[in-house]
Amino acid sequence: MLVIAFFIVLWYSSLFCQTFFHHRYAAHAAFKMSKGWEKFFFVLSFITQGSSYLSPRAYAIMHRMHHSYTDTENDPHSPSYSKNLFDMMWKTYLVYAGIQNHTLKIDPKFTKNVPDWPAFDKIAGSMFPRIIWACLYLAFFIRFATSPWQYLLLPIVLVMSPVHGAIVNWYAHRFGYENHDMPNTSKNLLPIDFLMLGESYHNNHHKNPSNINFGQKWHEIDPIYPIIRLFGFMHIIQLPAKGLVREKTDW
């Protein structure tokens, strides 16, 4: 049972960092935080994402490109231009690697005010710590797995962050329901979003990208929204003033 518990904790903790820090903060600037707290969440992301650590800077730039180029050839991850899920994941990786390695030409508008800690990303995103994390995961499974089928969870653990992204970027552009008529294929994947911490309300998100609450209807409960409100109350983050209109962007 320890392996199952470990998988669940890792699933939700790494997903929390991705949706709270990478997505809502880094990509959409839905709220602000001090440089000290920003570095704290860099480190927390590295701990929770482990071998699949994503650079907040590269993630933010790529996600802004997704919103600007949704369902076009320039979209970093569009089911409309991919043969299958794995083909889309590979294309996403190539764009991410190009951004991270500074080999892909990026429109400067996508890089504005993204969180950046080059020295940390250079270490955390390199191959050596990924191998260390992978060895630690494998050692944990060897020590605590009680059935061979539990090892089927290990590949997901190793690439958990890309798996989270692929679920939304593939399935929430192919299946689900729509609250808003959008000029793209975004859909709300799950009526009750208990697996994706608000991320599956993708149609809502494309309608209002910087909204801190991804849920809109009564049954669309975004579990990250009350955490964001709590963090605002605790002054960990600074929420936009009521009625404040954010600078107009494509994301």
N, C-alpha and C positions, 0 to 999 in steps of 0.2 A: 504493500500500500504506500510505502514511502516514495516509490518511483512515481505513482499516480499523483500523490500530493505535490511532489517536486514539479512535475509537469504543469499542474494547474497553477501553482504559485508563479512559475516562470512565465507561463502564457499571459497571465493577467498583469504581472509586474512589468514585463517588457512591453506589452501592449499599452499600459498606462503611460510609459515614457514616450512611446511613439505618438500616441494621440494627444497627450497633454503638452509635451515639450517640442517634439519634432513638428507635429502637424499644426496644432492650434497656436503655439507660440512662434516657432521659427518660421514656418511657411506663411501663416496668415496674420501674425502680429495681433492676435485677438486680445492680448493683454501684454503688460510690460513687467519686467522684473529687473532687479539690480544685477550687476555683473557678477557679484558674489553668488547669488542664487542661480544665475545662469551657469556658472562653473559647477555648482553643486549638481545640477540636473545633467550636465555633461557627464560627470562621474557616475551618477546614478544610472544613466542610460548605459554606460559601459558595463556596469555591474549586472544589470538586469538583462541586457541584450547579449552580452558575452560574445560568443563566437560569431554572432550575426550583427554586431554593433554597426549602426548606421551613423555617419557623420551628420549632425543636425544641419550644417551648412549645405552639404550636397543634397540631403533630403529636401530641404526647404526650396532650393533652386529647382530641383526636378519637379516638385509638386506644384510650384508656381507655373512651370511650363505646362504641366498637365491641365491646369485650369485655363490657361490662355489658349492652348491648342487642342482642347478636348475633342476626341474622335476625328482627328485629322492625322495626316502622315507624320506631323511633328510632335504628336502626343507621345511622351516617353513610354506610356503603357496603355494602349488602346486595343480591346478585343477586336475592334473593327479592322485593325491592320495586323493582326496576329493569327497564325494558323491554329494555335491552341494555347492553353494556359502556360505551358513550359516555354513556348516560343515567345510569349509576351514577357515572361519572367527574365528570359535571356536578353531581350531587347532592353528591358528596364535596367538590368545589370550593366549593359554596355554604356547606357547614358549616364548612370550613376558613376561608373568608373571614370568616364570621360570628364565629368564635373570634378570629381575628387582628385584626379590626377592633372587637372588643368590642361587637358588635351582637346577638350570640346569647346568650341567657340560659343559663348553665352551672351545673350543680350544683357547689357548692364542693368536693365530695369528689373531683372530677376534676382539680382544680387544685392539690392538695396536693403540695408539694415538686417541682413541675416546674421544670426549668431555665428561667431567664428573663433575658434581656439586652435590655430594651426598646429602648435606644438603638441597638444593633447591628441588631436585627430591623427597626427603622423604616427604616434605610438599606438593608440587604441585601435586604429583602423588597419594596422599592418598585419602581416601574416603570422608573425611569432605569437602575439597574444591570442590570436584566433586558435592557433594550434594548442596553446596552453589550456584555453577554455575547453576545447574539444576533448583533450585528455582528461580534464577534471570531470566532464560530463560522463565520459566513458567509464572512468573509475567509479563514479557514483552508481551507474547502472550495474556494473559488475558486482559491486558490494551489496546492493540493496534490491536488485531485480529478483522477483520470486517466480517469474514465469517467462519463457522465451518470447511470448508475444509482446511483452513490455519493451523489448528492444526495438520494436517497430516505431516507438515514440522518439527514439534517439535521432533519426535523421531530421525530424521536425524540430527538435531542440536545437540542432546545429544550425539550422537556417530559419529560425523562428520569425525574425523580423521581416524577411522577404515573404514568408508565408502569410503573415498578417496583411501585408500590402497586396499580395496577389488575390486574397479572398475578396477584398473590396474592389480592386481595380478590374478584376475579371468578372466575378459573379454579380457585383452591384452595377455593372454596365450591361448585363444580359438578362438578369432575372429580378423580379420584385414588382413593386407598385410605385406609382408616382403621385406625389402631392402637388407638384408644380409642372407645368408644361414648359420644358426646357429645350433649347436647341442642341441637345446632346442626348446620349442614351443613359444618363445617370438615373438610378432607381434606388428606392429604399429596399434593401435586401431582406430584412427581417422585421416583422411587426413588433416583436419584443426583442430588443438587442442585448441579450445576456452573454453572448460570446464575444462581441466586438467593441464593447464599451463606447457605444454611440457611433462608431465608424460606419456601420452598415446603413445609417440614414443618409445615404449618399446623395439622393435627389434633393433632400432638404439642404444639404451642405453646399451643393453646387448653386442653389438659389441664393443662399446667404453665407458665403465662404467664411466671413470673419465673425459670425455669430458664435458665442461661446456655448450655446445650447443647441446641439444637433437635432434633438427631438422637437416636434411641433404639435402633433396630435396627442390626445390624452394617454394613449397606449405607447407612445414613443418616449420611453424613459431613457435619458442619457445619463448614465451613472457618473460621468466625469463632471457634469455641470455643477452639482452641489459641492464637489471637491474644489472646483475653481472658485465658487462663491466663498467657501471656507478659507481657501488660501488668500483670497482678497481681504477677508475679514481679519486674517492673521498678519496681513501686510507682507506676505511672501511674494505676492504679485500685486500689480496695480491694474484694476479694471478700468475700462473707459468710463468717463463721466457720463451720466445719463443724458441722452440727447446729443452726445458728441458724434459727429459724422466723421468717419475715418476717411483719409485720403483715398480718392477713387483709384482703384487698380483693377486688373483683370482677375485678381485672386483675393 
